[in-house]
Amino acid sequence: MEKCRTAVYPGTFDPMTLGHFDLITRAAKLYDKLIVAVAATSKKQGALFEAQDRMEMIREDVELAGLKNVTVKRLDGLLVDFCRNENVSVVIRGVRVYSDFEYEFQMALTNRRMAPEIETLFMMPSENLAYVTASTVREIAAYGGDTTPFVTESVGKRLRAAISS
């Protein structure tokens, strides 16, 4: 197998947290190109943003951080099909706690069964961000709480706008 120069980091990113951004920044250092694949739809309870909005938030922060090797694309369908279409053989998945690992391990094995040429790399966020979840951030925002410790400034602005509308 040829060495992979491109990886994909898929997710719903509703919204992107500092934990997500930590993984984007660190994965961007490991690969020549990183594609952040934003799921077109979110089946998660309490979903707040449309895919296009989530993609714009990530693009804005990636640009502000000067991560020139990171692109953001929409994920419509199976991740393995996306990887094949993009010629990507490495999937980055964030794992914060043991329950994340159980779910992600199951998905990695399923993906491997469908596409043995695609590897999954598990990454942990920095320890000071390991407890942050998008659902917790949405709940804090819904009750008017301060999301500053959990999201970037641009995501925070969009959160406040979405909650107040």
TORKOL-4160 file (C-alpha; in steps of 0.2 Angstrom, whole numbers, padded with zeros to 4 digits, m for minus):
165
<pt num="1" X="0000" Y="0000" Z="0000"/>
<pt num="2" X="0006" Y="0017" Z="m0005"/>
<pt num="3" X="0009" Y="0029" Z="0010"/>
<pt num="4" X="m0006" Y="0040" Z="0013"/>
<pt num="5" X="m0003" Y="0059" Z="0011"/>
<pt num="6" X="m0021" Y="0063" Z="0014"/>
<pt num="7" X="m0033" Y="0059" Z="0029"/>
<pt num="8" X="m0051" Y="0063" Z="0032"/>
<pt num="9" X="m0059" Y="0068" Z="0048"/>
<pt num="10" X="m0077" Y="0065" Z="0047"/>
<pt num="11" X="m0091" Y="0071" Z="0059"/>
<pt num="12" X="m0107" Y="0081" Z="0062"/>
<pt num="13" X="m0098" Y="0096" Z="0070"/>
<pt num="14" X="m0114" Y="0103" Z="0077"/>
<pt num="15" X="m0106" Y="0114" Z="0082"/>
<pt num="16" X="m0087" Y="0112" Z="0080"/>
<pt num="17" X="m0080" Y="0112" Z="0098"/>
<pt num="18" X="m0062" Y="0116" Z="0103"/>
<pt num="19" X="m0059" Y="0098" Z="0105"/>
<pt num="20" X="m0064" Y="0095" Z="0087"/>
<pt num="21" X="m0053" Y="0110" Z="0082"/>
<pt num="22" X="m0038" Y="0103" Z="0092"/>
<pt num="23" X="m0039" Y="0087" Z="0082"/>
<pt num="24" X="m0040" Y="0096" Z="0066"/>
<pt num="25" X="m0025" Y="0106" Z="0070"/>
<pt num="26" X="m0015" Y="0091" Z="0076"/>
<pt num="27" X="m0020" Y="0080" Z="0061"/>
<pt num="28" X="m0016" Y="0094" Z="0049"/>
<pt num="29" X="0002" Y="0092" Z="0055"/>
<pt num="30" X="0003" Y="0073" Z="0052"/>
<pt num="31" X="m0004" Y="0074" Z="0034"/>
<pt num="32" X="0000" Y="0084" Z="0018"/>
<pt num="33" X="m0019" Y="0086" Z="0016"/>
<pt num="34" X="m0033" Y="0084" Z="0029"/>
<pt num="35" X="m0051" Y="0084" Z="0023"/>
<pt num="36" X="m0064" Y="0088" Z="0036"/>
<pt num="37" X="m0080" Y="0079" Z="0030"/>
<pt num="38" X="m0095" Y="0087" Z="0037"/>
<pt num="39" X="m0110" Y="0075" Z="0038"/>
<pt num="40" X="m0124" Y="0082" Z="0027"/>
<pt num="41" X="m0137" Y="0077" Z="0040"/>
<pt num="42" X="m0137" Y="0075" Z="0059"/>
<pt num="43" X="m0148" Y="0062" Z="0067"/>
<pt num="44" X="m0142" Y="0068" Z="0084"/>
<pt num="45" X="m0155" Y="0074" Z="0096"/>
<pt num="46" X="m0155" Y="0093" Z="0096"/>
<pt num="47" X="m0146" Y="0096" Z="0080"/>
<pt num="48" X="m0144" Y="0115" Z="0078"/>
<pt num="49" X="m0135" Y="0119" Z="0062"/>
<pt num="50" X="m0138" Y="0115" Z="0043"/>
<pt num="51" X="m0123" Y="0106" Z="0035"/>
<pt num="52" X="m0118" Y="0122" Z="0025"/>
<pt num="53" X="m0117" Y="0132" Z="0041"/>
<pt num="54" X="m0107" Y="0119" Z="0050"/>
<pt num="55" X="m0095" Y="0119" Z="0035"/>
<pt num="56" X="m0094" Y="0138" Z="0035"/>
<pt num="57" X="m0089" Y="0139" Z="0053"/>
<pt num="58" X="m0075" Y="0126" Z="0051"/>
<pt num="59" X="m0069" Y="0135" Z="0035"/>
<pt num="60" X="m0068" Y="0151" Z="0044"/>
<pt num="61" X="m0058" Y="0144" Z="0059"/>
<pt num="62" X="m0047" Y="0134" Z="0048"/>
<pt num="63" X="m0043" Y="0150" Z="0038"/>
<pt num="64" X="m0040" Y="0160" Z="0054"/>
<pt num="65" X="m0028" Y="0147" Z="0060"/>
<pt num="66" X="m0018" Y="0147" Z="0043"/>
<pt num="67" X="m0021" Y="0129" Z="0041"/>
<pt num="68" X="m0018" Y="0129" Z="0022"/>
<pt num="69" X="m0018" Y="0110" Z="0020"/>
<pt num="70" X="m0036" Y="0108" Z="0027"/>
<pt num="71" X="m0051" Y="0108" Z="0016"/>
<pt num="72" X="m0069" Y="0106" Z="0021"/>
<pt num="73" X="m0081" Y="0095" Z="0011"/>
<pt num="74" X="m0099" Y="0089" Z="0013"/>
<pt num="75" X="m0101" Y="0070" Z="0017"/>
<pt num="76" X="m0117" Y="0063" Z="0009"/>
<pt num="77" X="m0118" Y="0044" Z="0011"/>
<pt num="78" X="m0106" Y="0031" Z="0017"/>
<pt num="79" X="m0089" Y="0036" Z="0023"/>
<pt num="80" X="m0080" Y="0022" Z="0014"/>
<pt num="81" X="m0087" Y="0028" Z="m0003"/>
<pt num="82" X="m0082" Y="0046" Z="0001"/>
<pt num="83" X="m0064" Y="0040" Z="0005"/>
<pt num="84" X="m0063" Y="0030" Z="m0011"/>
<pt num="85" X="m0069" Y="0045" Z="m0021"/>
<pt num="86" X="m0056" Y="0056" Z="m0013"/>
<pt num="87" X="m0043" Y="0043" Z="m0014"/>
<pt num="88" X="m0040" Y="0043" Z="0005"/>
<pt num="89" X="m0035" Y="0028" Z="0015"/>
<pt num="90" X="m0034" Y="0035" Z="0033"/>
<pt num="91" X="m0049" Y="0041" Z="0043"/>
<pt num="92" X="m0046" Y="0051" Z="0059"/>
<pt num="93" X="m0058" Y="0048" Z="0073"/>
<pt num="94" X="m0058" Y="0057" Z="0090"/>
<pt num="95" X="m0060" Y="0047" Z="0105"/>
<pt num="96" X="m0063" Y="0056" Z="0122"/>
<pt num="97" X="m0069" Y="0043" Z="0134"/>
<pt num="98" X="m0071" Y="0024" Z="0134"/>
<pt num="99" X="m0089" Y="0024" Z="0127"/>
<pt num="100" X="m0083" Y="0034" Z="0112"/>
<pt num="101" X="m0070" Y="0020" Z="0109"/>
<pt num="102" X="m0083" Y="0007" Z="0110"/>
<pt num="103" X="m0094" Y="0015" Z="0096"/>
<pt num="104" X="m0079" Y="0021" Z="0086"/>
<pt num="105" X="m0071" Y="0003" Z="0087"/>
<pt num="106" X="m0087" Y="m0004" Z="0080"/>
<pt num="107" X="m0088" Y="0008" Z="0066"/>
<pt num="108" X="m0070" Y="0006" Z="0062"/>
<pt num="109" X="m0072" Y="m0013" Z="0060"/>
<pt num="110" X="m0088" Y="m0011" Z="0050"/>
<pt num="111" X="m0078" Y="0001" Z="0038"/>
<pt num="112" X="m0064" Y="m0011" Z="0037"/>
<pt num="113" X="m0076" Y="m0025" Z="0032"/>
<pt num="114" X="m0083" Y="m0014" Z="0018"/>
<pt num="115" X="m0066" Y="m0007" Z="0013"/>
<pt num="116" X="m0051" Y="m0016" Z="0020"/>
<pt num="117" X="m0039" Y="m0003" Z="0011"/>
<pt num="118" X="m0045" Y="0011" Z="0023"/>
<pt num="119" X="m0037" Y="0012" Z="0040"/>
<pt num="120" X="m0044" Y="0021" Z="0055"/>
<pt num="121" X="m0033" Y="0031" Z="0066"/>
<pt num="122" X="m0040" Y="0035" Z="0084"/>
<pt num="123" X="m0034" Y="0052" Z="0091"/>
<pt num="124" X="m0037" Y="0059" Z="0108"/>
<pt num="125" X="m0040" Y="0077" Z="0111"/>
<pt num="126" X="m0029" Y="0087" Z="0123"/>
<pt num="127" X="m0033" Y="0082" Z="0140"/>
<pt num="128" X="m0041" Y="0099" Z="0145"/>
<pt num="129" X="m0054" Y="0097" Z="0131"/>
<pt num="130" X="m0058" Y="0078" Z="0133"/>
<pt num="131" X="m0074" Y="0082" Z="0142"/>
<pt num="132" X="m0081" Y="0094" Z="0129"/>
<pt num="133" X="m0096" Y="0088" Z="0118"/>
<pt num="134" X="m0106" Y="0097" Z="0105"/>
<pt num="135" X="m0122" Y="0092" Z="0113"/>
<pt num="136" X="m0116" Y="0099" Z="0130"/>
<pt num="137" X="m0111" Y="0115" Z="0121"/>
<pt num="138" X="m0128" Y="0116" Z="0112"/>
<pt num="139" X="m0137" Y="0114" Z="0129"/>
<pt num="140" X="m0126" Y="0128" Z="0138"/>
<pt num="141" X="m0130" Y="0139" Z="0123"/>
<pt num="142" X="m0149" Y="0135" Z="0124"/>
<pt num="143" X="m0149" Y="0141" Z="0142"/>
<pt num="144" X="m0139" Y="0157" Z="0139"/>
<pt num="145" X="m0123" Y="0150" Z="0146"/>
<pt num="146" X="m0106" Y="0156" Z="0142"/>
<pt num="147" X="m0099" Y="0144" Z="0128"/>
<pt num="148" X="m0082" Y="0153" Z="0127"/>
<pt num="149" X="m0072" Y="0140" Z="0135"/>
<pt num="150" X="m0078" Y="0126" Z="0123"/>
<pt num="151" X="m0079" Y="0134" Z="0106"/>
<pt num="152" X="m0070" Y="0146" Z="0095"/>
<pt num="153" X="m0075" Y="0165" Z="0094"/>
<pt num="154" X="m0083" Y="0163" Z="0077"/>
<pt num="155" X="m0093" Y="0147" Z="0082"/>
<pt num="156" X="m0099" Y="0156" Z="0098"/>
<pt num="157" X="m0106" Y="0171" Z="0088"/>
<pt num="158" X="m0116" Y="0159" Z="0077"/>
<pt num="159" X="m0122" Y="0149" Z="0092"/>
<pt num="160" X="m0128" Y="0165" Z="0100"/>
<pt num="161" X="m0137" Y="0170" Z="0084"/>
<pt num="162" X="m0145" Y="0153" Z="0082"/>
<pt num="163" X="m0151" Y="0152" Z="0099"/>
<pt num="164" X="m0158" Y="0170" Z="0099"/>
<pt num="165" X="m0168" Y="0168" Z="0083"/>
